[in-house]
Amino acid sequence: MIMYSTPWCGYCQRLKAQFGREGIAFEEVDIEQDPAAAAMVEQVNGGNQTVPTIVFADGTAMTNPSLAQVKEKLSSL
């Protein structure tokens, strides 16, 4: 699972902390440092660089999901 984020995003910080408490492994990509990642986030979010955007192993994505939504999705993979 990949989390696309920015260093200043409060929602990203919260979700990362929740993942840490729950032991959920993820890779983090800073879209401000990776233009290709920023373009992918824009594609998923109708042209907006909305973070956090989570991309799962099956290729599906969620934008600013709750911890419960992520856990539900992970349990179905």
C-alpha positions in Angstrom: 0.0 0.0 0.0 1.3 3.4 -0.9 0.3 6.7 0.8 0.8 9.8 -1.3 1.2 12.8 1.0 2.9 16.1 1.7 5.0 17.0 4.8 2.5 19.7 5.8 -0.7 17.7 5.4 -2.4 17.3 8.8 -4.7 14.6 7.5 -1.6 12.7 6.3 0.1 13.0 9.7 -3.0 11.7 11.5 -3.4 8.7 9.2 0.3 7.8 9.4 0.1 7.9 13.2 -3.0 5.6 13.1 -1.3 3.2 10.8 1.7 3.1 13.2 -0.6 2.3 16.2 -2.3 -0.4 14.2 0.9 -1.9 12.8 -0.2 -1.3 9.2 2.7 -1.2 6.8 2.8 1.4 4.0 5.2 3.2 1.7 5.0 6.9 1.7 5.6 9.1 -1.4 5.9 12.9 -1.0 4.1 14.3 -4.1 6.1 17.6 -3.7 9.3 15.7 -4.4 8.0 13.4 -7.1 6.3 15.0 -10.1 5.1 11.6 -11.5 3.5 10.8 -8.1 1.8 14.2 -8.2 0.5 13.5 -11.7 -0.9 10.2 -10.5 -2.7 11.8 -7.6 -4.2 14.4 -9.9 -5.4 11.6 -12.2 -7.1 9.8 -9.4 -8.6 13.0 -7.9 -10.1 14.8 -10.9 -7.1 17.0 -11.5 -6.5 17.9 -7.8 -3.5 17.1 -5.7 -5.6 15.8 -2.8 -3.7 14.0 -0.1 -3.6 11.6 1.6 -4.3 9.4 -1.4 -3.9 5.7 -0.7 -3.3 3.2 -3.5 -3.7 -0.5 -2.7 -2.1 -3.6 -4.1 -5.1 -4.2 -6.4 -4.6 -0.7 -8.0 -7.6 0.9 -6.4 -7.3 4.2 -4.6 -9.0 6.1 -1.7 -8.7 9.8 -1.0 -8.5 10.9 2.6 -9.9 7.7 3.9 -10.6 6.9 7.6 -8.6 4.2 9.3 -11.8 2.0 9.3 -12.1 2.3 5.5 -8.5 1.4 5.0 -8.7 -1.6 7.4 -11.9 -2.8 5.6 -10.2 -2.5 2.2 -7.1 -4.4 3.4 -9.2 -7.2 4.8 -10.8 -7.7 1.4 -7.5 -8.0 -0.5 
